[in-house]
Amino acid sequence: AEIGVMQETRKQLKEKVENLENRSMRQNLQIMGMPEDIKGADAGTYVVKMLEKLMGEGVFDGPLEVNQAHRMLMRKPQANELPRAKVVRLHRFLDQEKILRWMKLTR
């Protein structure tokens, strides 16, 4: 009986961790083709300016805020290879939704 309780608890904890992981990633965007040499806070500024230029200013309810930006965990590409994807975490989920909707409409 005690093993059954522990297995059920393990199952519930596993589901909870999966839920938290999914929620934490839902504000992330992957951006392909961004130059390799843009790092740190400059990457966030670059993304904001790029999106405002592509989508137009005033699309978002307030200023577009990037909490974090980093490269995908891969080896650094050679000179003849494409740059690694950049993962960008936006401050507001609704901004990410607007960007994804815009991308679907402009394909």
PLY file of the C-alpha trace (Angstrom):
ply
format ascii 1.0
element vertex 107
property float x
property float y
property float z
element edge 106
property int vertex1
property int vertex2
end_header
0.00 0.00 0.00
2.81 2.39 0.86
4.50 1.74 -2.49
1.26 2.56 -4.30
1.01 5.88 -2.45
4.62 6.70 -3.32
4.05 5.84 -6.98
0.97 8.06 -7.11
2.89 10.91 -5.44
5.73 10.46 -7.96
3.23 10.60 -10.83
1.65 13.80 -9.49
5.05 15.44 -8.96
6.17 14.50 -12.47
3.01 16.06 -13.96
3.52 19.18 -11.87
7.14 19.58 -13.04
6.10 19.12 -16.70
3.38 21.74 -16.26
5.83 24.22 -14.70
8.40 23.61 -17.44
5.79 24.21 -20.15
4.54 27.39 -18.48
8.06 28.75 -18.06
8.79 28.31 -21.79
5.60 29.79 -23.17
7.03 33.31 -23.33
10.05 32.16 -25.33
10.67 32.80 -29.01
13.33 31.17 -31.14
14.88 33.57 -33.63
16.87 32.15 -36.51
19.56 33.95 -38.50
20.57 36.51 -35.89
24.28 37.41 -36.18
26.57 35.41 -33.85
28.45 38.43 -32.55
25.43 39.99 -30.78
25.56 39.04 -27.09
24.03 39.85 -23.71
21.89 42.97 -23.30
22.70 43.97 -26.88
20.80 40.88 -28.07
17.63 42.03 -26.31
17.94 45.54 -27.76
18.62 44.08 -31.21
15.50 41.89 -31.03
13.27 44.78 -29.90
14.50 47.07 -32.69
14.25 44.31 -35.29
10.66 43.43 -34.33
9.55 47.07 -34.19
11.09 47.66 -37.63
9.47 44.55 -39.14
6.06 44.84 -37.45
5.83 48.61 -37.16
5.87 50.77 -34.08
2.78 50.92 -31.87
1.84 47.27 -32.41
2.42 46.39 -28.77
0.40 47.80 -25.85
3.56 49.12 -24.20
7.27 48.94 -24.78
8.43 45.50 -25.89
10.57 44.07 -23.09
13.03 41.21 -23.35
13.86 39.50 -20.04
16.59 37.25 -21.40
18.25 36.27 -24.66
20.73 33.46 -25.22
22.01 31.12 -27.91
20.87 27.53 -28.28
23.31 25.09 -26.71
25.19 23.99 -29.79
28.75 24.30 -30.96
29.70 27.63 -32.49
29.15 27.46 -36.27
31.97 27.65 -38.79
32.20 30.67 -41.12
30.22 28.88 -43.87
27.42 27.68 -41.55
24.23 29.40 -40.42
24.28 31.07 -36.98
22.73 29.29 -34.00
19.15 30.10 -33.03
18.63 32.69 -30.31
16.10 31.99 -27.55
14.42 35.19 -26.39
12.21 35.38 -23.31
9.68 38.19 -23.52
8.33 39.92 -20.44
4.68 39.60 -21.51
3.04 36.51 -22.96
0.62 38.66 -25.00
3.56 40.22 -26.87
4.74 36.76 -27.85
1.22 35.90 -29.04
1.10 39.06 -31.20
4.47 38.24 -32.75
3.43 34.66 -33.55
0.11 35.84 -35.04
1.96 38.42 -37.17
4.40 35.76 -38.36
1.57 33.46 -39.46
-0.09 36.28 -41.39
3.08 37.38 -43.18
4.36 33.99 -44.34
0 1
1 2
2 3
3 4
4 5
5 6
6 7
7 8
8 9
9 10
10 11
11 12
12 13
13 14
14 15
15 16
16 17
17 18
18 19
19 20
20 21
21 22
22 23
23 24
24 25
25 26
26 27
27 28
28 29
29 30
30 31
31 32
32 33
33 34
34 35
35 36
36 37
37 38
38 39
39 40
40 41
41 42
42 43
43 44
44 45
45 46
46 47
47 48
48 49
49 50
50 51
51 52
52 53
53 54
54 55
55 56
56 57
57 58
58 59
59 60
60 61
61 62
62 63
63 64
64 65
65 66
66 67
67 68
68 69
69 70
70 71
71 72
72 73
73 74
74 75
75 76
76 77
77 78
78 79
79 80
80 81
81 82
82 83
83 84
84 85
85 86
86 87
87 88
88 89
89 90
90 91
91 92
92 93
93 94
94 95
95 96
96 97
97 98
98 99
99 100
100 101
101 102
102 103
103 104
104 105
105 106
